[in-house]
């Protein structure tokens, strides 16, 4: 865990300490590092950790999941050299001589990841069980799992069959696998109250922090790039064909898009689908929808696209966004109020494990927009703040609507599933700054107590 490593020296020291405890053939994974917390804010290189890891492969992710640092051992195992071309939708970061520095962005990460030994069934099962207990401890009763592999879906099904039904899952595998669901007739929201499929996750671009989100104009702090379209978008006609096939099969499309041109490009594709197949209750989603072009708020509304957003990113990225893209573009960043003013449906989530899973932090972020560095106590672009009621609506009914389940959950209403929490304080009546201090005392799923803070563990 490297997120709280506040210097490149501390980052390297922790990796070196971990290397001393590894066995032969074991990889050092994980990471969650954030160079914006360092001074100077520099992307780490393999030269920083190679002397500490001479025989141990290292593959540690930036906290946004769109960049990794691989050491020389990992690069050698992957066959990545100065002659290796950048893959479509990815970048092998290089030094002035053209040699890989060890930093790999987006699709380039896959080149090195191929050599990582897979987890065993029992390891994966244990991880899922721990994740579900963590969710329940925070009052999270439903999860929308974006881009799981089919082994993950099989684990959810196994737990359901074993009676370990505690967190409701809506799974959206990658759109590259569109044929797997389309050919057997699965449609959106197929399944039962504890496990549903019928959605597909696509990727348009990368992230702001890794400078791979795709913009119309260059990054202010790195004018040589406008970001990247994902490998799935090379060529765009391939993404168009997959989306058309998914829509024809009745599958919901959920697309990661962060930069303004990345978002616009996906809206263009969604518009083409409507023109080709006619009006329908599709509930297109754009995941993140962070940096908007002014022209596209109305297009969201016209196409009935759901803005599936994660407010915690606003108070995190708000630390550095203006330095990355300038104040004008930042003013249309995490523009929750503007979305609502244009009649766009919001669905809140967390993007865990990129960001904390705690819903109280998400609501706090939407209501205060107070950045994590303490420099915007009255809110970063405060005109975009929401009320507590609006934030809860987006988190509950908005997210239920986003998975075609607004008649089954999302509110405490007779006939619905009775998923609810007991909180330590009334978040409607306290000062907004205190919302993040709120704790979950009890969590109920289907009217059954599944988490009791006083007991110190979940109940099934």
C-alpha positions as CSV (number, residue, x, y, z in Angstrom):
1,X,0.0,0.0,0.0
2,X,1.7,3.2,-1.3
3,X,-1.0,5.8,-1.3
4,X,0.3,7.5,1.9
5,X,3.9,7.4,0.8
6,X,4.6,11.1,0.7
7,X,7.9,11.1,-1.2
8,X,9.6,9.0,-3.9
9,X,12.1,7.9,-1.3
10,X,9.4,6.5,1.0
11,X,7.8,4.9,-2.1
12,X,11.0,3.2,-2.9
13,X,11.8,2.2,0.7
14,X,8.4,0.4,1.1
15,X,8.9,-1.5,-2.1
16,X,12.4,-2.5,-1.0
17,X,11.1,-3.7,2.4
18,X,8.5,-5.8,0.6
19,X,11.1,-7.3,-1.6
20,X,12.9,-8.6,1.4
21,X,9.9,-10.7,2.3
22,X,9.1,-12.1,-1.1
23,X,9.7,-15.7,-2.2
24,X,11.3,-16.7,-5.5
25,X,8.9,-16.0,-8.4
26,X,6.6,-13.8,-6.3
27,X,5.6,-10.5,-7.8
28,X,5.2,-7.2,-5.9
29,X,1.8,-5.9,-6.8
30,X,-0.7,-3.4,-5.5
31,X,0.5,0.1,-5.2
32,X,-2.1,2.9,-5.2
33,X,0.8,5.5,-5.4
34,X,0.1,9.2,-6.1
35,X,3.0,11.3,-7.2
36,X,1.0,14.5,-6.8
37,X,1.7,14.2,-3.0
38,X,5.4,14.3,-3.6
39,X,7.8,17.3,-4.0
40,X,8.7,17.5,-6.8
41,X,5.7,15.8,-8.4
42,X,7.5,13.4,-10.7
43,X,6.4,10.1,-12.1
44,X,8.7,7.4,-10.6
45,X,11.1,5.4,-12.7
46,X,12.4,1.8,-12.6
47,X,15.8,3.3,-11.7
48,X,14.4,4.3,-8.3
49,X,13.5,0.7,-7.3
50,X,15.8,-1.5,-9.4
51,X,18.7,-1.6,-6.9
52,X,16.1,-2.7,-4.2
53,X,14.5,-5.4,-6.3
54,X,17.2,-7.1,-8.4
55,X,15.4,-10.4,-8.6
56,X,11.8,-9.6,-7.9
57,X,9.3,-8.4,-10.5
58,X,7.4,-5.2,-9.5
59,X,4.1,-4.0,-11.0
60,X,2.6,-1.3,-8.8
61,X,-0.3,0.8,-10.0
62,X,-1.0,4.5,-9.7
63,X,-4.1,5.1,-7.6
64,X,-6.3,5.8,-10.7
65,X,-5.5,2.5,-12.3
66,X,-4.3,4.0,-15.5
67,X,-0.6,3.9,-15.0
68,X,1.9,1.4,-13.4
69,X,5.5,1.4,-12.5
70,X,7.3,-1.8,-13.6
71,X,10.9,-2.6,-12.6
72,X,13.5,-3.9,-15.0
73,X,12.8,-7.5,-14.0
74,X,9.1,-7.1,-15.0
75,X,10.0,-5.4,-18.2
76,X,12.5,-8.1,-19.1
77,X,9.9,-10.9,-18.4
78,X,7.5,-9.0,-20.7
79,X,10.0,-8.4,-23.4
80,X,9.6,-4.7,-23.3
81,X,12.6,-2.9,-24.7
82,X,13.4,0.4,-26.5
83,X,12.3,-1.2,-29.7
84,X,8.8,-2.2,-28.4
85,X,6.2,0.1,-30.0
86,X,3.5,1.8,-28.1
87,X,0.3,-0.3,-28.4
88,X,-2.9,1.4,-29.6
89,X,-4.4,3.2,-26.6
90,X,-1.2,3.0,-24.5
91,X,2.1,4.6,-23.8
92,X,5.5,3.2,-22.8
93,X,7.0,6.2,-21.1
94,X,10.6,6.6,-22.3
95,X,13.7,8.6,-21.3
96,X,15.6,11.0,-23.7
97,X,17.4,8.0,-25.2
98,X,14.2,6.2,-25.9
99,X,14.6,3.6,-23.2
100,X,11.5,2.5,-21.2
101,X,11.4,4.3,-17.8
102,X,9.2,1.6,-16.3
103,X,6.1,3.8,-16.3
104,X,3.3,2.2,-18.5
105,X,0.0,3.9,-19.3
106,X,-3.3,2.3,-20.1
107,X,-3.1,-0.4,-22.8
108,X,0.7,-0.5,-22.3
109,X,0.1,-1.9,-18.8
110,X,-1.3,-5.1,-20.4
111,X,2.1,-5.8,-22.0
112,X,3.7,-6.4,-18.6
113,X,0.6,-7.7,-16.8
114,X,0.5,-10.8,-18.9
115,X,3.3,-12.4,-16.8
116,X,1.6,-11.9,-13.5
117,X,0.6,-15.3,-12.0
118,X,-3.2,-15.6,-11.6
119,X,-4.8,-15.8,-8.2
120,X,-6.1,-19.2,-7.2
121,X,-9.9,-19.8,-6.8
122,X,-9.6,-19.8,-3.1
123,X,-7.7,-16.5,-3.1
124,X,-10.3,-14.9,-5.3
125,X,-13.1,-16.2,-3.2
126,X,-11.6,-14.9,0.0
127,X,-11.0,-11.5,-1.6
128,X,-14.7,-11.3,-2.7
129,X,-15.9,-12.3,0.8
130,X,-13.7,-9.7,2.5
131,X,-14.8,-7.0,0.0
132,X,-18.5,-7.8,0.7
133,X,-18.0,-7.5,4.4
134,X,-16.2,-4.2,3.9
135,X,-19.1,-3.0,1.8
136,X,-21.7,-4.0,4.4
137,X,-19.7,-2.3,7.2
138,X,-20.1,1.0,5.2
139,X,-23.8,0.5,4.5
140,X,-23.3,-0.5,0.9
141,X,-25.9,-3.0,0.0
142,X,-25.7,-2.9,-3.8
143,X,-22.6,-2.8,-6.0
144,X,-22.3,-2.2,-9.7
145,X,-19.2,-4.1,-10.7
146,X,-17.7,-2.5,-13.9
147,X,-15.5,-4.8,-16.1
148,X,-15.3,-8.0,-14.0
149,X,-14.0,-11.0,-15.8
150,X,-16.3,-14.1,-16.0
151,X,-14.4,-15.8,-13.2
152,X,-15.6,-12.9,-10.9
153,X,-19.2,-13.4,-12.0
154,X,-18.8,-17.2,-11.4
155,X,-17.6,-16.5,-7.9
156,X,-20.7,-14.3,-7.2
157,X,-22.9,-17.1,-8.5
158,X,-21.1,-19.6,-6.3
159,X,-21.6,-17.5,-3.2
160,X,-25.2,-17.0,-4.1
161,X,-25.7,-20.8,-4.4
162,X,-24.0,-21.3,-1.1
163,X,-26.4,-19.0,0.6
164,X,-23.9,-16.2,1.2
165,X,-26.1,-13.6,-0.3
166,X,-25.4,-10.3,1.4
167,X,-24.4,-7.7,-1.3
168,X,-26.4,-7.3,-4.4
169,X,-24.3,-7.3,-7.6
170,X,-24.9,-5.8,-11.0
171,X,-22.0,-7.0,-13.2
172,X,-21.0,-5.4,-16.5
173,X,-18.2,-7.3,-18.3
174,X,-16.1,-5.7,-21.0
175,X,-17.8,-4.8,-24.3
176,X,-15.0,-6.8,-26.0
177,X,-17.0,-9.8,-24.8
178,X,-20.3,-8.6,-26.3
179,X,-20.8,-11.9,-28.2
180,X,-20.8,-13.9,-25.0
181,X,-24.0,-12.3,-23.7
182,X,-25.6,-11.4,-27.0
183,X,-25.6,-14.9,-28.5
184,X,-27.5,-16.5,-25.6
185,X,-30.2,-13.8,-25.5
186,X,-29.3,-12.1,-22.2
187,X,-30.8,-8.6,-21.9
188,X,-30.3,-5.8,-19.4
189,X,-30.9,-6.6,-15.7
190,X,-31.1,-10.3,-16.3
191,X,-30.9,-12.3,-13.1
192,X,-32.3,-12.2,-9.6
193,X,-32.2,-9.6,-6.7
194,X,-28.6,-10.7,-5.7
195,X,-26.9,-11.2,-9.1
196,X,-27.8,-9.5,-12.3
197,X,-25.9,-9.2,-15.7
198,X,-27.0,-7.7,-19.0
199,X,-24.7,-4.7,-19.1
200,X,-21.3,-4.1,-20.8
201,X,-18.5,-1.8,-19.9
202,X,-16.5,0.1,-22.5
203,X,-13.6,2.4,-22.3
204,X,-13.2,5.6,-24.3
205,X,-10.0,7.0,-22.8
206,X,-7.8,7.1,-19.6
207,X,-7.6,9.4,-16.6
208,X,-6.8,13.0,-15.8
209,X,-4.1,12.1,-13.2
210,X,-2.2,10.0,-15.7
211,X,-2.8,12.6,-18.5
212,X,-4.5,9.9,-20.6
213,X,-8.0,11.4,-20.5
214,X,-8.7,12.5,-24.1
215,X,-9.2,16.3,-24.6
216,X,-9.9,18.6,-27.6
217,X,-6.9,20.8,-26.5
218,X,-3.5,19.8,-25.0
219,X,-2.8,19.5,-21.3
220,X,-1.6,22.8,-19.9
221,X,1.2,21.1,-17.9
222,X,2.2,18.8,-20.8
223,X,1.4,20.5,-24.1
224,X,2.8,17.6,-26.1
225,X,-0.3,15.5,-25.4
226,X,-4.1,15.6,-25.5
227,X,-4.4,12.2,-23.9
228,X,-5.3,8.9,-25.4
229,X,-8.3,7.1,-26.9
230,X,-8.4,3.6,-25.4
231,X,-7.3,0.5,-27.3
232,X,-11.0,-0.3,-27.7
233,X,-11.4,2.8,-29.8
234,X,-8.7,1.8,-32.3
235,X,-10.4,2.0,-34.7
236,X,-13.6,3.8,-33.6
237,X,-15.5,1.8,-36.1
238,X,-14.8,-1.3,-34.0
239,X,-16.3,0.3,-31.0
240,X,-19.3,1.4,-33.1
241,X,-19.9,-2.2,-34.3
242,X,-19.7,-3.6,-30.8
243,X,-22.1,-1.0,-29.4
244,X,-24.5,-1.6,-32.2
245,X,-24.4,-5.3,-31.6
246,X,-24.9,-4.8,-27.9
247,X,-27.8,-2.5,-28.3
248,X,-29.5,-4.8,-30.9
249,X,-29.2,-7.6,-28.2
250,X,-30.9,-5.4,-25.6
251,X,-27.7,-5.0,-23.5
252,X,-27.0,-1.8,-21.5
253,X,-23.9,0.1,-22.5
254,X,-21.8,1.8,-19.8
255,X,-18.8,3.7,-21.1
256,X,-15.8,5.1,-19.2
257,X,-15.2,8.6,-20.6
258,X,-13.3,11.4,-18.8
259,X,-11.8,14.0,-21.2
260,X,-14.1,16.3,-23.1
261,X,-13.4,14.9,-26.5
262,X,-13.6,11.3,-25.1
263,X,-17.1,12.1,-23.8
264,X,-18.1,13.8,-27.0
265,X,-17.0,10.9,-29.1
266,X,-19.1,8.5,-27.0
267,X,-22.1,10.7,-27.3
268,X,-21.6,10.7,-31.1
269,X,-21.7,6.8,-31.0
270,X,-24.7,6.8,-28.7
271,X,-26.5,9.1,-31.2
272,X,-25.7,6.8,-34.0
273,X,-27.2,3.9,-32.1
274,X,-30.5,5.8,-31.7
275,X,-30.5,6.7,-35.4
276,X,-29.9,3.1,-36.4
277,X,-32.3,1.3,-34.0
278,X,-34.8,3.9,-33.0
279,X,-35.9,5.2,-29.6
280,X,-35.9,2.8,-26.6
281,X,-35.4,2.7,-22.9
282,X,-31.7,2.0,-23.1
283,X,-30.3,4.0,-20.2
284,X,-27.0,4.6,-21.8
285,X,-24.4,5.5,-19.2
286,X,-21.2,7.4,-19.2
287,X,-19.0,6.5,-16.3
288,X,-17.2,9.5,-14.7
289,X,-18.2,12.2,-17.2
290,X,-15.7,14.4,-15.6
291,X,-14.6,17.1,-18.0
292,X,-17.4,18.3,-20.1
293,X,-17.5,20.4,-23.3
294,X,-20.2,23.0,-22.8
295,X,-22.2,21.8,-25.9
296,X,-22.6,18.3,-24.4
297,X,-24.8,18.9,-21.4
298,X,-27.8,19.2,-23.7
299,X,-26.7,16.2,-25.6
300,X,-26.7,14.1,-22.4
301,X,-30.3,15.2,-21.8
302,X,-31.4,14.6,-25.4
303,X,-30.0,11.1,-25.5
304,X,-31.2,10.3,-22.0
305,X,-27.6,9.4,-21.0
306,X,-27.1,8.8,-17.3
307,X,-24.1,10.6,-15.8
308,X,-22.6,7.9,-13.5
309,X,-20.3,10.0,-11.4
310,X,-18.1,9.7,-8.3
311,X,-18.0,12.9,-6.3
312,X,-15.0,11.9,-4.2
313,X,-12.8,12.4,-7.3
314,X,-13.8,16.1,-7.4
315,X,-12.3,16.7,-4.0
316,X,-9.2,14.6,-4.9
317,X,-8.5,15.8,-8.5
318,X,-9.4,19.3,-7.4
319,X,-6.0,19.5,-5.9
320,X,-4.3,19.5,-9.3
321,X,-6.9,19.7,-12.0
322,X,-6.5,23.4,-12.8
323,X,-2.7,22.9,-13.2
324,X,-3.5,20.0,-15.7
325,X,-6.1,21.6,-17.8
326,X,-6.6,25.3,-16.9
327,X,-9.4,27.1,-15.1
328,X,-11.8,27.2,-18.0
329,X,-12.0,23.5,-18.5
330,X,-11.9,22.9,-14.8
331,X,-15.1,25.0,-14.4
332,X,-16.9,22.2,-16.3
333,X,-15.4,19.5,-14.2
334,X,-17.5,17.3,-12.0
335,X,-20.3,19.6,-13.0
336,X,-23.1,18.0,-10.9
337,X,-25.3,21.1,-10.6
338,X,-25.0,21.8,-14.3
339,X,-26.1,18.3,-15.1
340,X,-29.2,18.6,-12.9
341,X,-30.0,22.0,-14.4
342,X,-30.0,20.4,-17.8
343,X,-32.3,17.6,-16.7
344,X,-29.6,14.9,-16.7
345,X,-30.1,11.9,-14.4
346,X,-27.2,11.5,-11.9
347,X,-26.1,8.2,-10.5
348,X,-23.6,8.3,-7.7
349,X,-20.9,5.7,-6.8
350,X,-17.4,5.6,-5.5
351,X,-15.1,3.9,-8.1
352,X,-13.7,1.7,-5.4
353,X,-10.9,0.7,-5.1
354,X,-9.7,3.8,-6.9
355,X,-11.4,5.9,-4.2
356,X,-12.8,5.0,-0.8
357,X,-16.0,3.0,-0.7
358,X,-17.6,5.0,2.1
359,X,-20.8,6.6,0.9
360,X,-20.5,9.3,3.6
361,X,-17.4,10.6,1.9
362,X,-19.1,10.6,-1.4
363,X,-22.1,12.6,0.0
364,X,-19.7,14.9,1.8
365,X,-17.8,15.5,-1.4
366,X,-20.9,16.4,-3.4
367,X,-22.3,18.7,-0.8
368,X,-19.0,20.6,0.2
369,X,-16.6,20.1,-2.7
370,X,-13.9,20.9,-0.1
371,X,-10.7,19.5,-1.7
372,X,-8.5,17.1,0.3
373,X,-5.6,19.6,0.4
374,X,-7.7,22.0,2.5
375,X,-7.3,24.8,0.0
376,X,-11.0,25.1,-1.0
377,X,-12.9,25.1,2.3
378,X,-15.9,26.8,0.7
379,X,-15.9,24.4,-2.2
380,X,-14.0,24.0,-5.4
381,X,-16.2,25.7,-8.0
382,X,-18.9,25.9,-5.3
383,X,-21.7,26.7,-7.8
384,X,-21.6,22.9,-8.5
385,X,-22.5,21.9,-4.9
386,X,-25.5,19.7,-4.3
387,X,-27.9,19.6,-1.3
388,X,-27.8,16.5,0.9
389,X,-31.2,15.5,-0.4
390,X,-30.0,15.7,-4.0
391,X,-26.8,13.7,-3.2
392,X,-28.8,11.0,-1.5
393,X,-31.3,10.9,-4.4
394,X,-28.4,10.4,-6.9
395,X,-26.8,7.7,-4.7
396,X,-30.0,5.7,-4.1
397,X,-32.7,6.2,-6.7
398,X,-30.3,7.4,-9.3
399,X,-28.1,4.4,-9.0
400,X,-31.1,2.0,-8.9
401,X,-32.5,3.6,-12.0
402,X,-29.0,3.2,-13.7
403,X,-29.4,-0.6,-13.4
404,X,-33.2,-0.8,-14.2
405,X,-34.1,-1.5,-10.6
406,X,-35.8,1.7,-9.5
407,X,-39.0,-0.3,-8.8
408,X,-37.2,-2.8,-6.6
409,X,-34.8,-0.7,-4.5
410,X,-33.4,2.8,-4.0
411,X,-36.0,4.0,-1.5
412,X,-37.7,2.7,1.7
413,X,-41.1,2.1,0.1
414,X,-43.6,-0.7,0.7
415,X,-43.0,-3.5,-1.7
416,X,-39.3,-2.8,-2.2
417,X,-36.4,-4.8,-1.0
418,X,-35.9,-3.2,2.4
419,X,-32.2,-2.5,2.1
420,X,-31.4,0.2,4.6
421,X,-28.9,1.5,7.2
422,X,-28.9,3.0,10.7
423,X,-26.5,5.9,10.9
424,X,-24.8,7.5,13.9
425,X,-26.2,10.9,13.1
426,X,-28.8,12.7,11.0
427,X,-26.9,13.9,8.0
428,X,-29.8,16.2,7.0
429,X,-29.5,18.3,10.2
430,X,-25.7,18.4,10.9
431,X,-23.2,20.8,9.4
432,X,-22.2,19.4,6.0
433,X,-18.5,19.3,7.1
434,X,-19.5,16.7,9.7
435,X,-21.1,14.3,7.2
436,X,-17.8,12.4,6.6
437,X,-17.7,11.6,10.3
438,X,-20.9,9.7,10.1
439,X,-20.7,5.9,10.9
440,X,-22.9,3.0,10.0
441,X,-24.3,1.3,13.0
442,X,-26.4,-1.3,11.3
443,X,-26.9,-2.5,7.8
444,X,-30.0,-4.4,6.6
445,X,-30.4,-6.3,3.3
446,X,-33.9,-7.5,2.5
447,X,-34.9,-6.5,6.0
448,X,-32.3,-8.8,7.5
449,X,-29.5,-7.5,9.8
450,X,-26.2,-8.2,8.0
451,X,-23.9,-5.8,9.8
452,X,-23.9,-4.6,13.4
453,X,-21.1,-2.3,14.4
454,X,-21.5,-3.2,18.0
455,X,-20.9,-6.8,17.2
456,X,-17.7,-5.9,15.3
457,X,-18.5,-8.2,12.4
458,X,-21.1,-9.0,9.8
459,X,-24.0,-11.4,10.2
460,X,-25.2,-13.7,7.4
